[in-house]
Amino acid sequence: MGSNQVWKHSVMVCAAITTHQYVSAEQIVNGMHQAKAEGADIVELRLDCITNFHSHHDLKIILQNKPLPVLIVNRPKWEGGLYEGDENKRLEALQLAVELSADFIDVELKAASCLPTLVEHMRNHNSHGKIIVSCYVDGTTPPHEVLLQLVELMQATGADIIKLVTLAADITEIKRIFSLFLYCQVPLIAYSVGERGLISQLLSPKFGGFFVYGSLAGNPIPGLPSLDSIQEAYKLEHVNADTKVFGLISKPVSHSRGPILHNPSFKDVNYNGIYVPMFVDDLKKFFSTYPSPDFSGFSVGIPYKEEVLRFCDEVHPLAQSIGAVNTIIRRPRDGKLVGYNTDCEAAITAIEDALIDRAKSLACAVFGEAQPFKELVNFQPEKGAILANATPVGMHPNTDRIPVAEVLHPLFKLLWKTTG
């Protein structure tokens, strides 16, 4: 349908423009310009969401002033949309979009019988647009076999591209979405909506998805990354089949700053990895669903830092003694999950750094020198020294304790006992 060549791109970012906030065609054009400025390659427009939509007037303004390729959708209520009018008029709006050079036209699988008419209309108007046949699944994500049947039905329509959307009730359901790309003979857009479905967008380029959807700044959509984060935090143009996946296991997870910290670091050291938020409801289901070596490591957040110990093959002694794990690495040589706790060490280091700064200021004020505790063993003063203990060690009732080992500095101990 249209030309035989399907558009090719490392990853195509589609801005989902929810038109509830755009009450006129002119405002929609402004929204498209915003999408382009934020890095989108394509915009998806929902005609059924436009207030008081008039097809000839609004489509002409939108499509004659488009700054980007446009995907036109006119979703009926029976497929989760807002359109409740006559079905023939709905098809007429899509035909008019073809005449005005829309780049993609979305047709529901249940309405696929109209495809021959639409294809003929494309030929008559010398259109090079592409037809997307879509299916939106209500409720939880169906089993793998059911999803495959839907893919086969959509492919059988002769569509240029097919699109399958589910609602993710659990992050483990998304593995079924990822598996579909192996069986599809045409470009596939497949993802899950909702907060638990976020990784279906972010990891789509790894598994072969045709589009990644993003939301505009100031208009967040649950389950979609912002266009800005796609460009700045995730760098999805670099994600491919060999990309290793890391992420934060937490509930909730939207607060995470991990992606803007880890992903730039991966890029700086030329490591093919991506760090993503993972909204997890059940640790057992999660680790049994994603055992692949492609999932190479995890940060662990609230409320799982204690419970996650049960799912580690090995636990570092420090983490074991604390009873909590905040970092898990899949060991490359055997695939085992090894748990660590970096919270403790990081907290102590931060405290030590802060105290050292204060100690240096005090030492400078009295013309002295500040030394970290661990370096006292190597400290060799040229003209003698005074050890000033600024810790509670040695206070009553434990007056026999000292802050340094006697074997290291017996003179300090003697002075301590005589003056402490």
C-alpha positions, 0 to 999 in steps of 0.5 A: 500500500503506498510505496513498497519501501517501508520507512527506515530509521534507527528509532522513530519517535512519535509524539502522542498529541492528546488533543484535549488541550487543543481546542482549535486546528491552529493550536494543534499545529502549535503542538506539532511544532512543539513536538518537533522542537522536543525531538519527535520524528512523527506526531500522532493526532487523534481526530476523535479528541478534537473539540467540535471537529470539522473534517474539511476545515480542521484537516486542511489547516493541520495537514497543510501546515504540518512540520512533521510527518503525521499519523491520523487516528479517528478512534471509535468508542467501541475501540476505546476512542471518543468518536460516536458518529456514523461509521461512513463519516469516520471513513470519509475523514480518513479518506480526506486525510489521504487526499491531504497527504497524511503520512500514516492512516490508522485503521482498527482491525475490527474495521479492516473491511474498509481497507480495499476502499481506502487503498483504492482512494490512495491510488486514485490520489497518488498517495505515498502514505502508509496504512497501520492496522491497529488493535487495542486489547482491553483488560490484562495482556492476553497469553502469548498464543492469543497475541500471536493470533492477533498479529497474524490477523492484522498481517493478513489484512495486507497492512504496511504496519501493524500496531498492538496495544495492551494494558500492563497490569504487571511488568512481567506481561511485557515480555509477551509483547517483546516476544512478538517482534520475532514472529512479525513479517511487517513493521510492528508497533507493540507496547503496553500502556500504564505506569507498569508498561513504561519499559515496553516503550524504552526497550522497544528499539532493542527488540525491533519496535517501529515506533517509540511513543513519547509525551510533550513537556507539560502534558505527561501521559502515564506509561509514556516517557517524555520526548525530552527524556528520550533525547537526553536521558535514554538516548534511544537512538543508540539502543539495539539488540545487543544493548544490556538492560539495567534498571531500578526495581521499585514501587513506585518508581516514577521518582527515580533520578537513576536514568539521568545519572546512569545513561549518560555514564554509559555513553561516556564510557562507550558502554552499550547499556540502558538504565530504566525504571521498573515498576515491580509488584511481585519480585518472584514473578519478576526474576522468573520472567526476566532471567535473560543475561540481557537484564544485567543488573538492578538497583533496588528501591523501596519497599524491596531492599530486604525482601530481595535478598531471597532472590540473590544467588550470592550476597556480599558479606556487608549486605548480609550483615546489614540485611538489605541489598540495594544493588544486584549484578548478574555475574557474566561468567555464570549468570548468578545474581550477586547482591550488594549494599552500596548505601552504607559505604556511600553514606559513611563516605559522605559523612567522612568527607563532610567531617574532613572538611570541618576538620581541615577548617579547624586545623587551619585555624590553629595552624595544624594539620588534619589527617583522616583516621585511616592514615594515622598509622602512616603519620610521622610528625617532624617536630612532635604532635598533639592528638586532639580527640574530637570523638566521644570515644573515651568518655565516661564510663568507658574512659579506658578506650582510645581512638587509635590502636596502641600498637600503632601509636603507643605514645598516643595511648600514654598521653591519652591515659595521662590526660584523658 
